[in-house]
Structure formats: structure tokens, C-alpha cells
Amino acid sequence: MAARLMHDSMGRRLRRPYHWTAFAAIFLALVTTLLGVRAGFAVHAASVPLPYEVTVQIKGKQDFNITQEHVDAELAAHPVRSSQPLTLILVDRWLTGDEKLRGEIPDNQIIISSKLDNLETKDTDVEERFSGVALARNLAGSDDAHTDLSYDIEKAFTKNVSVGHGSKAVVAAAHTASVVLDRSATSSVIFWFSVVGLSAMLTAAFLVPALRFRSRWESRHRRLAVAQRKLARVVLDLEALEATYAATEASRRPEGFTSAWMQLQKLSLNAARNEDPLVGALFDREQCLGKETGEKLAAFEATTRKLTGLADSLMGAGSVHARLAGTGSTFDKLSSPINDAATALLIRLEGAPGKMVAGADLAALREALGTLLDAAQGDIEQLDAVQAWSAAEEQLSRIAHRLIRQLRRYPHGKRPPIPEVGAEHNQLRSTLGLAPVSQHGALHQLHVANSVARSILGDTLSADQKQKPNAQQASLPARLLAKLAQARPHGKDEPGKLGRAKIIGLLAVLLCASLIAAGSIVYSVTKKPQATYDGSGQGMFLEFDDKAGLIDEAEIRRYMEEDFEVEQHLLVAVRDAESYLELHNRDGSEYRESTPQSVRQAIWRIKNEYKDRMDPVSQELPENLTIIPLLITDEGKGIMPGLISGAVISGTASWGSTSGWEYGSIYESRYPSMEVAHAAEDFATVLKRAGYEEPDYNATLLFWILTFMFFFTVLNLIQLVQYLLGATSRFNRFSRGSRSLQQARRRLERLALGLDDSQINAVAVLGASESGHADEAGQRLFERALMMAWREAEELSTMSLSERLGSGYAARADHLQRLVALLDERDADVAKRARDLVLASRGAGGDAPQPVVLPGQQ
């Protein structure tokens, strides 16, 4: 039956134990699913417009062509939405300390001063003295956040004004305010991906020990089911063995046969006593994986293996001692390895060059082998079959020893190892009254002769080639991989040293792959666009307003090291420096300087000279046009005071040369064309960074979250595959041979329900007469065969899907179905049915069916 529905001998139901982490993993898996659904809704919400529009008010008289009408027109074309009501007010005055520093303005208001510099005054009575942005206190959580948010909004305004924007600069500040003050649930894919990944990591952290517990328990449960099936088969054999033992005359029972019979009874009784405590311990969560339970299980397995070998030996030996039909099949087990060794030796020596061995000796070897095989036929009329077989074996041993002496005269190399004799072979010899295989025995002598002949003649048989280890021809990595791929040793539910090394190695490789993948993703999503210095000015269309012809286009393009991703028109406006700037010498320096006001006036003066290129309503340049003012001094040097662009500078992007706008600093270059090229390069980088915002999460934390998320995701997939291949009967029911197994289980259930009626009917028919004893024994055999069939069905039911895909599973399921069909027969001859059951049960568990003869069978 299924492990969930097993019962012990007292009829108590046994339930498979579960580790507590399994329930925690199920709970966290549910949480992960819910978070995944929530993440889907959050990401979907990003496509839905925010509920509020930012209101912009212009107060006072503004410079830079900023009017309420222009701003409203720009907002109509590019509306700014926010997660909360926001009002941005542009004033033409300085800000007070309460407004600027403490945010004492109405809630949800943002005040921007169009004054670009603080008012410098020593009069403490003047309240309004600060430029920049005043942010309502309710919009920031702390003083640091208040300062940072105010700075971000201020920079969005000033850096766009610095490139000649008016109403667009105000709208850019409103857009930045909506972004940095967004209080809605984040819709960042990276954020939700990380949250769901973290939950998945916790799920995996609990799932790993739960599945490990489950895998180890199922391994032990399968081992127990195999051992129980073997014990059930031996218990079934006891009835037939008892009859065989009783049928053997006391004088014909060798000491080894009697000793094995007593040992079989003792071991089977001890195994039956230890079975229930072991089952109870295996189904107890505290004890199931304990060291003591593992030792008891290993001892129980060893006992059942030994019982199986004893039962097979006794069954065969009993048929010989009782002079039953089928004696030959028992001697076949003993003669088969001898026949193989002698045949191989004859083939080697007959094909040897020259006359290494006398022909008479070869004929004697062939004749002795024939005598041994004749003795193995087990003639029922022969009363001394064991003595005849033993005499033939001794004769064969003497001849093999004589051949070894002759072969040793020839030069030979390293001798191949001699195969070991199995314990089952010696057990069978003991029950027949024969001495164990020794160095003087025929089998050992033939192996030695084969080894010597092979060292002289080489590998002359095809079997010799198959015995060569392929690993010697393979490379060292291939041999190591072959060792790592070996299955666990029999009876082990924990991996060995090589298995652990393999697991650790694979986990290390997976961790390294996860580190690489996480690093690549974090780098790509947080990467700030930078100058590449590998371009040549592609995408740039130059236009010159240079009446004197002072600038050479070829020179500008020669110095260009960046490309424009979007087509951009650059107009180089060459003007006289002394006419546009207020220049004065520095004290003690050969360099000249200007003032911020002079630089700003020069930029806006040049912009206003191109009214024909501007939009007549908004007074803004087209987005794909940028003016590069180049002021030439009387000495022929070039000054770059700033840029005038139709493109809005957003995000963290800014033009690299704003020192003139902010501080009045200027630089007179002897290479004006190079200055134009550098300005164009800076602007190309600004356009690449347009819209880029610094991530609002810690990149290092994201890296480690992604690393372990990838690691445990792959690990979870592997565990899922293991679960599907190794666990549930729900999936196993669709595997090959499962249909016949289910049919056999249903018939077994019906037979178990009708077992009491069968016993009553047998007693009623057989009565207490002497002739009924054999039939009563047959009925007991029927009951025990039914138990063994249950054990076989239990073992097959607990096999994993990967094990069921093997060819042996279908064969065992078919054999079980035939055994159940035989149990289901209602033959009047109960004894005959019992004999058939013993024969049919011999193939359970995938064992090769062996011929068994019961007393009275002809």
C-alpha cells in the first residue's frame, strides 16, 4: 500500500512524517505567489496615468521669455502628472529663511525663485535673501531629504535656463518635482523583481531541508520495503523448506545443512521481531532519520539478504538430500562457474601456438569436465549424488593443478587477478555437505590456470577485452567525472565523499554563474551613460555663422570623438568677444575673467539674434537645433560661454561647461575649433544621459538579492524536477507498468477482504483428517504468499518515476499481476495451488525465478 496508508502489525495507521520546514516553505510559496500578483498589478499601474496634474503659477515679472501663457501652452502639449496634488510657483523675488530652510509654506507647494544668486547683504533685517527652491515641509520626511529634494528641483530649472530655455525650464522643474516627490507604490520592475526574489529565496531556504528530509526518508522507506519483501519471501519459503527438511533422512543431512536450517529459523524469527519496532521508528518524525534507526535498518537489510541466500541454498540442497526431481538444477549452480573457467582454459590452450600442453592432458581435462557435468544432472536413481559430484570435482582439480605446473615453465608477465568466489556459492556448498572453495579446489585451480595462460598468451578471448577497464584509456577529467557520476552505494541514503564533492562543485559553479548574471544586470540597469571617446561626429550636421571664416569644419570633425544617437543640427555662432562679454584682468594674473551676469546676457543676446529659428509663440528653439556660441578675442583666442539648445536637459544630465553661467569663469583657448569639438562632444553625452535618474535603491543590495535569487531559482527548478521524478504517486500513476500495478492492488484488496472466508472454507472442507495437514499447510502458504504480494506491491508503489522508467519495473509489475492472478484462483486442490504459489513467488523483486521442487512433486 501507499506509505501514507501503511499499518503496523497492531492495525494502527502509520503516517509519513514531514519536516516542519515543509509547512514553512508552503506558506512562503503562497506569500511569493501573492507578491508576484501584487508586482503584476504594480507594474501594470505604471501604464495608468497618475491621478493629479501639477499646477504651475507664474508670479511677477520674469526674464527668459517666461510667461503664464507660454507655460500653459507647454503644459498643454506636455502635461505633468503626479501622485499627489502639487502646485509649483515661480516668483521673481528672493526667498526667506523660513521658506528656504524650514519649508514654512502652504502644504504641497513648491516655490522657485527666478533669482539665480543669493542676495548678499549684511542687513539682518532683510528677510528675502535666498535663491533656489522652497519646498513645503509635508513633502519631505527629514531635513536631509528636504535639502536634497529642493536641490534636485532647483537644478532642473537652472540647467535648462542655462541653455536658453524659458517655459520649458519651468515645466522641466515641475516634471522633476513629480518624480522625486512621487509617493505612490513603486512600479519599478527591479524593485518588485527583487522583492519577489527575496521571498523566493526564503521559500527555497525552507524547501531545501524539507526536501532533503523527504528524500532521505523515502530512501530509507524504499530500503525497508525491499527488506520486508525479502523477509516475506523467506517466510513463505519456510513452509516448503520445513517439508523438504522433514523429507530428508536424518542420516543424509550434512552438518552444514542442519546448521543452515537452524540459522534460517533463528534469523527469520529475529527479523520478524525487529520488523515492527523498525517500522514504528521509521514513521516517527523524531527517530526516522536518526543514526540508531539507520543502523537498525542496515542490520535488518543485512539479515534479509542473508536469509534470502540461506533460503535459496537450503531449497536447492534439500532437493538433493531428499532425492527429489530437480537435483540437477542445484548442482548447476555449483558447476556453472567451474564449467565457464574450464571452457575458457580449453579454448586458450587449444589455440596456443605449438604444444604448450600435452594433448593427453587436454583430453583428460575435457573428460573430467564431462564427468562433472554428468554428475550435475542429478539422476534421481543415484543415491550418492553429492559424493559423485565431489569425486568429479577432485579429479578436475588434480588435472588443473598438473596443467598449472606445465604452464609455469614458460616466461610470462604480470598475472591478472583471480576472481573472488561469492558467499552464496560457499553457502550452497555448505548446505550440500561440501567443503568451501579452497586453493586446492577445482574452481580456484582453474582460475589460476587461466590467469597463468593469459599472462603467457595475452588476451586471446573476447571476454578478456571486456574485462579491460575503459577508464585507463580515458583522460583524467573523464575518469574523475565517471567517478562523480557513480550512484550511491547500496543501502546508503546519504551521498558519499565523491557525491558531496560533486554537489559542492555544482553549487559553486551555480553560485559563480549567479554572481556573473547579477553583476551584468545591475551594471546594465544602473549604468550611467558616459563619454565613449570612440566616435567621429556621426549624426552631427554643422552650420556656421562665421562671416570672417575663422572656423574650419574639417578641424572640428578631426577632433570629434563622440557620435550623436539622434540626428542633431549644430549652429556655430562666431562673435566678437569684447563686444559680448565684460572682460577684465585678474590681479597678478595674465588671464582675464568675466561675471555671471555678463555670460548670461551674452548667451541670451545670441539666442535672440536667431528669432527666425525660434517658435514664434514659446520663443523656443527646435529640439534638434543647438547653437554653440564661439566668442573670438582680439588676440584670436576662442571663448565658449555656454550652449543654447532646443533639447530639454532632464534627469541627472548636465552640460559639462557651466562654470561661466554660474561663476563667470572663462577660458581663452588658442584652438577655437578644438573648443567647438569638445563642446559638441559634451553635448552628445548630455543627450545620451537625458532622462537618466539615479536609482532609488542600493545597487550593492540589489546585486546580492539578484545573486541569491538566481541561485535559489535554479536550485528550486532542480528540486522540482527531482520531486517530479522521484516522489509522488500522482505522477507515477501515468508511468509505464502503473496500470497493471493498480489492477494488481485492487485484486489484492479483494483477496484480503475474503481471506477469513477462505480460511473457514478450507477448515470445513479439510476437517481434522490426516490428509488435511498438507492442505492446511498449503492454506498457510497462500496467506503468506498474499503477504509477500502486498510487500512487492508496496515496494513498487514507492519507486520513483525515474526508477519506473527502467525496463525492470514493467517486468516486476507484470510478474506481480501474474502472482495475484494465481492467488485469485479458487482451485479445489489447495495444496496444488500452494505449490504453484511458491514457484510463482520466486520471481518477485526482479529476482531470477529459480526452479523449486516440493515433496510429492514429480
N, C-alpha and C positions, 0 to 999 in steps of 0.2 A: 504494500500500500504506500501511498504518498507519505512523506516524512511528517507532514502536518497531522496525519490521522493515525499514526502508529500507536499501538497499545503495548503495555508490558504484559508479563505473564499473569498479573493480577487483574487485568482488564482495565487498568487506568490509562486514560488517554495521555499520550506524550506529545507535547507541542514543541516545535522547533524554537530554540532560544534566539533572541535578537539582541544586538548591542544597542545601548541607549543612543549612540550617535546616529543610528539609522533614523530614529524619530526626529532628532535634531536636523538631520540632513533633509528629511521630507518637509519639515517646517520651513527651513531656509530655501528649499527649492520653490515652495509656494510663494515665499517673500520675493524671490528672484523673479518669478513669473509676474507677480503684481507690479514690481518695479519696472519690468520690461514693458508691461502695458502702460504704466504711467509715463515712461520715457517716450513711448509712441505718441501718446496724447500731447506731451510737452513739445516734441519735435514738430508734430502737426500744427501746434499752436503758433509756431514761427511763421507759418504761411498765412495766418489770420492777422489782419491789421490790428495794431494796438488801439485801445478804446478812445484815447484822447488826442486832440490836436494841440500842438504847442502854440500859444498865443504870443505874438511879438508886437510890442508897442515902441514907437519912436517918439521921444520927448525932446523938445528943444531944437536948436538949430545944429544940424550935423554936417560935417565935412564928408568927403569921399563919395559924393552923389548919393548919400543915403537919405531916403525919404520914406514915409509910411506907404506911399503909393507903390514905390519900387519894391519894397519888402513884401507888400501884399501880393504883388504880381508874381514875385519869385516863389512865394509860398503856394500860390495857386498852381504854379507849374510843378513845384516840388514840395508837396506838403510834408510836414514833420509831425510824426505821431509819437505818443508817449504812453507809458503805462499808468501815469498819474497826471492830474491837471498841472500844467506848468505855464507860467507867464514870464516871458523874457522881456525886460525893459532896457532900452538903450538910451542913456541920458548924456547930456552934454556938459555935465559937471563932474567935479571930483566926489569921491565917496567919503563918508565919515568913518571914524574908527569903529563905531558901533555896527555900522553896516558891513564894513570890510572884514573886520577881525572877529566880531561876535555874532554876525548874522542876524542882527535885530531888524528884520524887515518882515513884512507880512508872509505868512506861510505860502509855500510853493512859488515864491517869486525869485527871479534871478535878475540882478541889476548889473548892467555892463556900462562902465564909463568909457566914453569915446576919447577921453583924455589919455594920451599914451604915456605920460610921465607923471610921477607924483609931484605935487606942489611943494616946492622947497620953501619953507618959511619958518622963521623962528618965533612967530607969533602963536603962542599956545591957545589963543582964543579962536583961532581959525579951526573950525570943525572939519570942513571938507578939504582934504588934502591928499587922498589916496586915489590912484588909478587902479584899473583891473576890474574884478568881479566881486559882487556881494551876493552871497548865497544864503537863503533862508535856513535858519538853524534846523528846522524839521526835516530838511532834505539830506542832512549829513548826520552820521551816527556818533562822530567823535571830532575833536579838534583837528587831528591829523587828516582825517577824511575830508573835513570841511576845507582845509587848505589845499589838499590835492585836487579835489573836485573843482574848486574855484580856479586853480591854475590851469587845469585841462580846458575849461570853457574859455578862459582868457586867451590861451594860446591859439585856440581855434579861430578866435576873432582876429587877433593881431597878425598872425602869419598870413591870413588871407588878405587883410588890408595892406600888408607889406608888398603884395604882388599886384596891387591895383584893383582889388575887389571892393565893392561898396555893399549893396544889398546882399550879395552872395556871401559876404563875410558874416553878416548878421545871421543869415539862415544857417551857415555852417556852424556858428556858435550854438544855435538852437538845436541843431542835429546832435552835436557833441553832448549837449546837456541831456537830451533824451536818452542817449546811450549810457552815459556814466551814471545817470540817476534812475536807471531802469530798476524797478522793484518787483517786476513780475518774475514768476518762476522761470529759472533759466531754461532756455531752449537749446542750449549748446549740446550738439551731438557728443562731443568729447566728454562733457560733464556727465551726461546720462550714461554714456558708454562706460565710464569709469565707475559710476555708482552700481550699475548692474553687474559689472565685472567684479567689484568688491563683494557683492552678495554671492556671486557665483563662486568666488574664492572660498568664502566661508562655507558654502554648501559642500564644496569639494573637500575642505579640511575635515568636515564631519563625515563625509561619504567614504573617504579612504579607509579609516579604521573600521567603519561599518561593513564595507565590502570585504575588507581583509578578514574580519571576524567571520563573515558569512562564507568566504571561500575556504578558510581553514576548517570551519565546522563541516561544510559539505564534503571536504576531502576526508575528514575522519568518519563522517557518516557513510560515505561510499565504501571506505575500508571496512567498517563494521558490517555493512550489508554483504560484502563479499565473504567475509569470515563467517557470518551467520549462514549464508548459503552453503558454504563448505561443511559447516557443522551439521546442518540439516541433512546433507547428503550422506555424511558418515553415520548419523543416527539411523537413516533409512537402511544403510548397508548393514548395520549391526544385526538386524533380524536375519538377513541372508547369511551373514558371517557366522552367527550363532549356530544356524542349521548346518553350515559347512563344517564348522569346528566339531560339532557333535557327530557328524557323519564320518569324521576321520578317526580311525582307530588310535587309541592312546599310544600304542607301540609305534605308530607311524608318525607321531607328532614330534618333529625336532624341537630341541630346546629353544631355538630362535623363534619358531612358530608359536610355541606356547608363551614365550616371553613377550612377543609382539602382540598376541591376543590380550594378555593381561594389561599390557601398557595401553592398548587401544581402549579397553574398558575404563581404565583409570583416568586417562586423559579426556575421554569424552564426558565422563561424569564431572570432572573438574571444570571443563569448558562450559558444560550446561549450568553448573552452579555459578560460574563467574559471568555468564551472559547477561542476566537481568541487572546486577549491580552496574555493569559496564554501560548498558543501555540507559539506565537511570542517570548515571554520571554524565553521559553524552548529551542528554536532554536537559541538564541542569546548567543554567547560564553561568553560575559561578565556577563550576567544575569542568565544563565541557572542553575547554582549551588548556586546562591545567597540565602541568608536567606529569603528575601522577596518573591522570586519565590517559595521557599519551602513552605512558609506559604500560598501563594495563591493556590498552588497545593493541600495542605492539606484541605483548605477550599472548594475547588472545589470537592474533593473526598467526603468530608462530605456532601456537598449539593446533589451530585448524589446518595449517599447511602440513604439519607433521601427522595429524590424524588422517588427512587425505592420502598421504603417501603410505601410511600403515594399512589403511583400508584396502588400497589397491594391491599392495604386496600380499596381504592376508587372503584377499579374494582369489588372487592367482595361485598362491601357494596352496590354499585349501583345496582348490580343484585338482591339484596334483596329488596331494596326500590322500584325498578321498577317492582318487582314481575316477574322476568324472570326465565327461566329454569336454573338450576344450583345453586339455592339458597342454597341447602344443602351443596354444597362444601364449601361455605363461612362459614356456621356455623360449618362445620367440623374442620376448623382451630381453632375455639374457644373451641369446645367441646373436641378436641383430648387431650390436656393436662389434662382436668378435668377427662376424661374417664380413662386415664392412672393412675392418682392419686387415683381415686375411686376404680378401679380394684385392684390395689396393696393393698389398705386398706382392701378390702373384702377378699383377699387371706390371709393376715396376720391374720385377726380376725377369719376367719373360721377355720384356722389351729391352733389357740391358744388353749392351754390346759384349760379344764374346761369351765366355762361360764363367760368369762370376760365381754361380752356384751350380752345383751338380744337378743334372736333370732328375736324378733319383730323389733328391731332396725336395725338389719342386713337386714331383709326383706324390711323395709322401705327405707334403703339406696339403695338396689338393684332396688326397684321400682322407686325411684326418679331419679336414673341414667338412667333407661329405658325411663322415661318421657323426660329427657333432650335430649337423643339421638333421640327420636321420633321427638322432636321439631327441631332438627338439620337437619332433612330430607328436610325441606323447601317445604312443599306442596304448589304448585302454587295457589291452590284454597283458601288457608288460607291468609286472608288479614292482620292478625296481627302476622306475624311470629316472629318478634323481641320481641313483648310482651309475646308471648307464651314461647319463649326460655328464656326470662328474668325471668318469673314466675317459670319455672322449675329449673333454677339456684338458685333462692332464696330458694325454697323448699329443694334442695340438701344441701345448706349452713346451714340451720337450723338443718337438721339431722346430718350433720358432727359436728356441734357445740355440739349437745347433746352427741355424741359419745366421744368427747374430755373430757367432764365433767366426764363421766363414767371411762375413762381410767386413768385420773389423780388420781383416788383413789388408784391405785396400785403403789408400790415402783418402781422407775425407776432411771436409771443412766443418764449420760450426753446425752442430745438430739442432734441428728445430725442436721446440718444446713438445713434451708428451702431453696429450690431452688428459685432463683430470676425469676421474670416474665420479659420477653423481651419487649422492647419498641414497637416492631411490633405488639405484642398481644394487648397492650393497644391502639395502633393507630387504629387497626381494630375495637376494641370495641367502640372507639370514633366515627368513621365514621358510625357505626350502631346505634348510639344514646345511647349506653350503658355506664355506669359509669366505670372508670378504676378499675382494680383489687384492692381491699382494704382488710383490715384484716377481714372484715365481709363477704367477697365474698366466693363463693363455692371453688374456686381453692386454696385460701390461707387456708381455714379451713381444706380442705382435706390434704394439705401438713403438717399442724400442727398435724392432727390426725395421719398421717403416721409417723411423727417424734417421737411422744409420744409412739406409739405402737412399734416402732423399738427400743426405749430406754428401753422398758419393755421386749420384746420378743427376742431382738437381731436381727442379720442379718439372717432373715429367707428366703429371696428371693435371687435368683441367681444374680439379678441386684445389690443387696447390696454389694456382693463380688466384683463386677466390679468397684464399686464406691470407694473401698478402695485404697488409694494411695500406689502404689508399692514402692515409694521412701522411706517409713518408714521402710520397711523390708531390704532395701539395705544399704550398708556401706556408710560412709560419703564421701570417694573419689568417689564412684559410683554416689552418688547424685550430687556432685559437677560437675562431668563430664556430667551428664544428663542436668544440668542447662547450662553448657557451650555449649552443643550441640544444644540447642534450637534455632530455626530460629528467624530471626529478627521480631519484632512486625510489624503488618500490617501497611503499609503506611510509613515505615521508610526506607530511603536509606543509613543510617549510622548505624553501629553497636552500640548496647547499651554498658553499662558498662561491663557486663559479656563478651560480644563479644570482646570488646577491651582487656579485661584481657586475654581472650583466645589467641588472636592474639599476644599480648606481650609475653605471656608464650611460645607459639610455636616459636616465633622469638628468644627468649632467649635460648631455647633448641637447635635450629638450630645453633646459634652462638657458643654455647659450643661445639657442635659436630664439627663445623668447626675449632675451636681452637685446639681440640684434633687431628683431621685429619692433619691439617697443621703442628702441632708440631711433629707428628710422621714422616711425610715426610721430613721435614727439618732436623730432627735428623738423619734419615737414609741416606740422601744424603750428609750431611756434617760431618758425624761421622768419626773421625779419629781412625783407629784401635789401640787398646791399649792392654796391657797385661791383660789376663783374670785371671791368677793365679788359674785356676781350672783344669789344665791338669796333666798328669803323664808321659809326654815324648813320647806319641804315635807318630808314624811316624818317629822316630829317630832311626837310625842304627849306633851304636857306633863301632869304630875301634880304637885300641890303638897301638901306637908306644912307648912302655914303657918297655925297656929292664930290668929295675930294679924292675918292678912290684909294683910301688909306688901308682898306682891309682886303685880303686875298682869300677867296673861298677855298682854294686848294690848301692854303696853310691851315685853315680851320679844320678841314676834314683830315688833314695829316695828323693833327693832334687828338682827334676824337678817338675815344676808347670805349664808348658805350653805344648801344643801339636803342631806338625807340620802339616799344612794342606796338604802339598805335601811331599812325601817321601824324606828324606834328610839323607845323609851319613855324619857323623861327625868323623873326624880322630883326636884323641888327641895325639899330638906330645910332648912327655916329653923330656926336655932337661935340661942341667946344666945351671943355671942362670949366674954364674960367667964367664962361657965360652962364653956366647952370649951377655951379657949386660955389659956396663961400669957402675959399681955401685960405689958410693962414699957416704960417710956420710954427713949428713947436720950438719951445725954448731949448736951446742947446742941441737941436737935432736937425739933420738935413731933410727929414721927412715932414710933409705937410699933413694937416688934418682938417676936418670939417665938423659940422654939427648935425645931430639927428634931424633937426627941422629942415636944414638945407638939403639933406639927402632925400627926405620925404617930398619936399616941394619939387625937387628935380624929377623924381620918378613920376609924380602926378602931372607935372608940366609936360613931360614927354608923352604920357598917355593921352592927355587932352589934345595933343597935336595930331592924333590919329582918330578923330571923331568919325571920319568916314568909314573906319573899320569897326566901330562900336555899334551895339544895338541902340537905336535911337531912343528907346524907352528906358531901358535899365542902365544904359551907359556902360555896358559890359562888353569885353572882347569876346569873340567866338572861342569855344572851348579848345579848338585845335590851333589857336594862334597864340604865340608868346613873343613879346618884344624884349630884346636884350639891349638895354642902353649901354653904349660904349662912349665914354667921355674922354676925348683926346686933349692932353695938356699942350701948352705951348712948346714943351720940350719933346713932344711926340710920344709921350707915355700914355698908357690906357688905364682908365679907372672904371671899375664895374660897381656901380652903386646899388644894384638890385635887379629884380626881374619884374616884368609886367605881363601877367598871364591871364588867359581866359579860363584855364583849368582851376577848379577848386582844390585846394590842398586840404586833405582830410586825414583823419587818423593821427598817427604819430609822425607822419611825414612832414618835413620842412626843408626849405631851400638852405643849402649849406652856407651861403654868404649873406647873412642878415645883420652882420655887425655894423654895417653902415646905417641901416634903418634904425637900429636900436641904440647905437653909441656914437654914430657919426664917423666911425673909423673908416679910412680909405687906404687903398694900396695902389701906388702908381707903378705899373708894370712896363717894362721895356718891350714886351712882346704882346701887343694887343690881340693879335689873332689867337694866341695860346689862351689868353684870358677868356675870350669868347668860347673857345672849345671847352674849357673847364666849366664855364657856366652852363653850357649845353649838356655836358656830362652830368653835372649835379641835378639839372632839371629832369633828365631822363631817369635818374634814380628816384627822384621825388615822385614822378608819375608811376613808377613801379610799386612804390610804397603807399600810393594813395588808397585810403580806406583801411589800411592795416591798423589794427588795435592790439595793444599788448594784451596777452591772455590774462584773464582774471582768475587764474588758478596757478598753483605751484607746479612748474614744469618737472621738477625732480620727483615730486609726489606722483604726478601723472605717469612718469616713466616707470616707477616701481609698481604702481597699480596695474598698468598695462602688462608689465613683465609677468607678474604672477597671475594675472588674468589669462594671458595666453598659455602660460604653463599649465594651470589647472584646467583650462578649457580642453586642451589636448588630452590631459590626463583623464578628464571626465569622459571624453569620447572613447578612449581606450577601455575605461572601466565599463562603459555602456556596451561596447562590443563584447567584452568578457561576460557581462551579465546576460546578453542575448545568447551567447554561445555556450555558456556554462551553467545556467541556473534554472529557469522556470519551466514547469511542466506546461504552462500555457503556450509557450513557443514550441516546446518539444513535441506537442501533440501533432504538429504538422511535419515532423521529420519522418524519414524512411523507417518502416517497420513499426511505427507507432500504432497504426490501425490494428495490426494483428495483436499487439500488446494489449490494447484496450479491450479487444474481444476476449482475449485470454483472461484478463482480470475480471470481466463481468461473469464469465463462466466459473471462475474460481469463487467468486462471491456466492453464486448459486450453489456450488458444491459445499461450501462451508455452511450455508444455511441448512442443507439437507444431510449434514454429517450425522446428527443424532438419529434420524430415521434410518440411515444406513446401518448404524450400529445395532439398533433394535431389530431390524430385519435380519441381520447376519446372525444374531443370537437365536432368534426364533427359528431360523432355518437350520442352523448348525446344531443347536441344542448343546448338550453336555457330552455327547458321544465322543469316543476316542478319535473318530475320523474328523471331528470338528476342530481339533487342535491346530492342524496345519492351516485350516481356513481362518481360524481366529488370528493366527499369526499373519495371514495374508491381509486380514482387515486392518491389523495394526500397521502393516506396510503401506496400505492405502492411505491411512491417516497421516503417516509420516511423509509419504510422497506428496500429499496435499500441502503439508507444511513446507516442504522443500520447494514446491512450486511457488508458494507465496513468497519465499525468500528470493527466489530467482526473479519474480515479478517486481519485488521491491528493489532489487539491485538494478534492474533495467530501468525502472522508473526514475531512479536518482541519477542516472547517467546524464551528462551534459549534452548539449546539442552537438558540440564538436566531436564528442565520443560517439554519438549516434550516427554521425556521417560516415563512420568506418564500416567496412564490409562485415565485421564480426557481429555488429549489433543486429542487423537484419537476420543473420543466421540464428542467433540466440533467440530472437523473438519468434521465429518460425519453429524452432525446437520447442520452446515453451508452449506454443499453440498445439503442437502435436502431443506433448505430455498432458496438457489439460484435456485434450480430446480423449486420450486413453483413460484419464481419471473419470471422465464423464460417461464411459461405457458402463452399462448395467449387465455385465456378464454373470450368468448363474454360477460359473466357476470362479469363486472369489480368489482361490489360490492361483489359478492361471493368470488372472488379472494382476495379482500381486507380483508374480514373476515378470510379467511384461513391464510393470511399473519400474522394477529395479533396473531392467535393461534400458528403458527409455530415459531414466533419470541420469544415466551415466554421462550424457552429453550436456548437462546443464552447466552454465557458466562458461561456455565456449570450450570445455574440455573435449578432447577427442574421445568419442564413445568407445568403450572397451567391452569386448565380449565377456559376459558373466554367465556362469553356469550354476544353477541351483540344484540341490538334491532332488533326484527324481526326474530331472530333465534329460532327455535323450537326444 
